[in-house]
């Protein structure tokens, strides 16, 4: 099995936002959230890859989804990635190793989440990430962020019995994802991806993020002092700071269809 310290190093390489929350977690919960973060990052790297066609991304992501439901993720994922080793990053190529980090009694719940997420990402990649209406954005933010917080809620309950609202948790995930969409608008456009509904201006995306930040605040407020609250507090604070301080220019990303 991969050393936990090595996995922590990979988390640090990819995320200043999530590294400290991961490192603050107690034993066993630490392994579970480290596994979850690296599985998410690994499939994100396929979804965001600039040199892979949408159809190729879909094949890889569905392969990941199928394999995470099998008994031998490590060997199976090596087969999924065969022929793509030169273009996929290490965090993706080592998905099978990251999957083994979760404690065995909670591992299947973690793998289920990312098997489902990979399959949903495959559909989005195949469609060219076609976000036309607010409902499309709802589906996307649920698929890549809401479901992650549903997993986290289950991890809190597994670790120490902490109960949380799954409805508010989906809002927490959507809030962080929509703020990221605001922050990453130029980078996304540079790789030919547009997550903004047709005709939306910056104030529309700010409104969308702000409505879910209300739910995110309520999710955090409902968590008792302990690992769950510690894990969730700083990423939410960062999202609030980003939304408050950024000078969002009211320029449309896409014209409204006639």
Secondary structure, DSSP 8 states (H G I E B T S, - for coil): ---HHHHHHHHHHH-HHHHHHHHTS-TTHHHHHHHHHHHHHHHHHHHT-TTS-HHHHHHHHHHHHHHTTSS-HHHHHHHHTTT-TTTS-HHHHTHHHHHTTS-HHHHHHHHHHHHHHHHHHHHHHHTTS---SHHHHHHHHIIIIIHHHHHHHHHHHHHH-----HHHHHHHHHHHHHHHHHHTHHHHHHTT---S-TT--HHHHHHHHHHHHHHHHHHHHTS-TTHHHHHHHHHHHHHHHHHHHS------SS----
